[in-house]
């Protein structure tokens, strides 16, 4: 029986999400075997993508992570505890409304109205997000637990040692993106990759840019940088 929207699964949800993402890449690889395979993974998808690379990284010519973060800080571990306590009271399929609101409110606090201005400096993009019923809905409590467990598991040097050593990796980040802790979380990710001796990592940051780099006011520069990097890898 299908679960509610925003629910990865009653159990094994994080692995299921990684397996689903890999299934898309695998289908593309089977359909177009003559073409090089790249991954672009953004936001929560960047954490899923990190898991895909650990399991199937040899399949990719290169990978790009956008709106990402490194090993989780202490506050994310506290969120995991909060979600687990709420799950005891309400069940895993209940929407994590209060938890998610607290996270998004904290993201948006430096930017003010309208809601979700942390996504982009472009008000039209924020408006489109706010008016789209398929954007911004609550994850379930179990999905938040899955996400945070995944984040914690992906925080060790040993996890990044599972990535192919010579895989080209591009990390792009807005320095006003709260998901990446305004660049500090991305630096934690770069530190882990250096500790794991993954040498083919490129980092490109954009001052004042927020979370959705491909929907930002400087999106043309971002797109040009992505195309240039892919061309260099090829």
C-alpha positions in Angstrom: 0.0 0.0 0.0 1.5 3.4 -0.9 2.5 5.6 1.9 1.6 9.3 2.4 3.4 12.0 0.4 6.8 12.7 1.9 7.2 9.2 3.2 10.2 7.1 2.1 9.0 3.9 3.7 8.1 2.4 7.0 11.6 0.8 7.2 14.7 1.0 5.1 13.5 4.3 3.6 16.9 5.9 3.1 18.4 2.9 1.3 15.2 2.7 -0.8 15.7 6.3 -1.8 19.3 5.7 -2.8 18.3 2.5 -4.7 15.6 4.5 -6.6 18.0 7.2 -7.6 20.5 4.6 -8.8 17.7 2.9 -10.8 17.2 6.2 -12.8 20.9 6.4 -13.6 21.1 2.7 -14.5 18.1 3.1 -16.8 19.8 6.0 -18.6 23.0 4.0 -18.8 21.2 1.1 -20.4 19.3 3.3 -22.8 22.3 5.4 -23.9 25.4 3.2 -23.4 27.4 5.3 -25.8 27.1 8.5 -23.7 29.0 9.4 -20.6 27.0 9.4 -17.4 27.0 12.4 -15.0 25.1 13.0 -11.9 23.8 16.4 -10.7 22.5 16.1 -7.2 20.9 19.1 -5.3 19.9 19.8 -1.7 18.4 16.6 0.0 19.2 15.0 -3.4 22.8 15.8 -2.8 22.8 13.6 0.3 21.1 10.8 -1.7 23.6 11.3 -4.4 26.5 10.9 -1.9 25.0 7.5 -1.0 24.7 6.6 -4.7 28.3 7.4 -5.3 29.4 5.3 -2.4 27.5 2.3 -3.9 27.8 2.9 -7.6 30.4 5.6 -8.2 32.3 3.8 -10.9 29.4 4.1 -13.2 29.8 7.9 -13.4 32.1 10.1 -15.5 31.7 12.8 -13.0 29.3 14.1 -10.2 28.1 17.5 -9.2 26.8 18.4 -5.8 24.8 21.6 -5.3 23.2 23.0 -2.1 24.9 20.4 0.0 26.6 20.0 3.3 29.2 17.9 5.1 29.1 15.9 8.3 26.1 16.9 10.4 26.6 19.3 13.2 25.2 18.6 16.7 21.9 20.4 16.0 21.0 17.8 13.3 21.5 15.1 15.8 19.1 16.9 18.2 16.5 17.1 15.4 16.8 13.3 15.0 16.0 12.9 18.7 13.1 15.3 18.4 11.7 13.3 15.4 12.1 10.0 17.2 10.2 11.3 20.3 7.4 12.6 18.1 7.2 9.3 16.3 6.6 7.5 19.6 3.6 9.8 20.1 2.2 10.1 16.6 3.6 7.3 14.5 6.1 7.3 11.7 3.7 8.3 8.9 2.6 11.5 10.7 3.7 14.7 9.1 6.7 16.4 10.8 5.0 19.8 10.6 6.5 21.4 13.7 10.0 20.1 13.1 10.0 21.1 9.4 8.6 24.5 10.2 11.3 25.1 12.7 14.0 24.2 10.2 12.6 26.3 7.4 11.9 29.2 9.7 15.6 29.2 10.8 16.7 29.0 7.2 14.5 32.0 6.3 15.2 34.2 9.4 18.0 36.2 7.8 16.0 37.0 4.7 12.5 38.0 6.0 9.4 37.9 3.9 8.2 36.3 1.8 8.5 32.8 3.1 11.2 30.6 1.6 13.2 33.6 0.4 16.3 31.5 1.5 15.9 29.6 -1.8 16.8 32.4 -4.2 17.3 36.2 -4.5 14.9 36.0 -7.5 11.4 36.8 -6.1 9.7 35.2 -9.1 11.4 31.9 -8.3 10.4 32.1 -4.7 6.8 32.9 -5.8 6.7 29.9 -8.1 7.9 27.6 -5.3 5.3 29.0 -2.8 2.5 28.6 -5.3 3.4 25.0 -6.3 1.5 22.4 -4.3 4.3 19.9 -5.1 6.8 22.1 -3.3 7.3 22.6 0.4 5.0 19.8 1.8 5.9 18.1 5.0 8.0 15.0 5.2 6.8 12.4 7.6 8.5 11.9 10.9 10.0 8.6 9.7 11.3 10.3 6.6 13.1 12.9 8.7 14.6 10.1 10.8 15.7 8.4 7.6 17.3 11.6 6.3 19.1 12.4 9.5 20.3 8.8 10.0 21.6 8.9 6.5 23.4 12.2 7.2 25.0 10.8 10.3 26.1 7.6 8.5 27.7 9.7 5.7 29.8 11.8 8.1 32.8 9.5 8.5 36.1 9.4 6.5 35.4 5.7 5.9 32.2 6.6 4.0 34.1 8.9 1.5 36.7 6.2 1.1 34.0 4.2 -0.6 33.9 6.8 -3.4 36.1 6.0 -6.4 39.4 7.7 -5.7 39.8 9.3 -9.2 36.1 10.3 -9.7 35.8 13.9 -10.8 33.6 15.8 -8.3 32.4 19.4 -8.5 30.8 21.0 -5.5 29.0 24.3 -6.0 27.6 26.4 -3.2 26.0 29.8 -2.5 27.7 31.5 0.4 24.3 32.7 1.7 22.8 29.2 1.5 21.6 28.1 5.0 21.6 24.4 4.0 25.3 24.6 3.6 25.7 26.7 6.7 26.7 29.7 4.6 29.7 27.8 3.2 30.9 26.4 6.5 29.2 23.1 6.1 30.6 22.7 2.6 34.1 23.3 4.0 33.4 20.3 6.4 32.6 18.2 3.3 35.7 19.3 1.6 37.8 18.5 4.7 36.3 14.9 4.8 37.2 14.4 1.1 40.7 15.6 1.6 41.0 13.3 4.6 39.8 10.4 2.4 42.4 11.4 -0.2 39.9 12.1 -3.0 42.1 14.4 -5.2 39.8 15.3 -8.1 37.5 17.6 -6.2 36.7 21.1 -7.5 34.9 23.7 -5.4 33.1 26.8 -6.8 31.3 29.2 -4.4 29.1 32.2 -5.3 29.1 35.1 -2.9 25.6 36.2 -1.7 23.9 33.4 -3.7 21.3 31.3 -1.8 20.2 27.7 -2.1 18.8 27.2 -5.6 21.8 28.1 -7.7 20.3 27.1 -11.0 17.3 29.4 -10.1 19.4 32.3 -8.8 19.9 35.7 -10.2 23.3 34.6 -11.4 22.0 31.3 -12.8 23.6 32.0 -16.3 27.0 32.2 -14.7 26.4 29.0 -12.7 25.2 27.1 -15.8 28.2 28.3 -17.8 30.5 27.0 -15.0 28.7 23.6 -15.0 29.1 23.2 -18.8 32.7 24.3 -18.6 33.5 21.8 -15.9 31.7 18.9 -17.7 33.6 19.8 -20.9 36.9 19.7 -19.0 36.1 16.3 -17.6 35.3 15.0 -21.0 
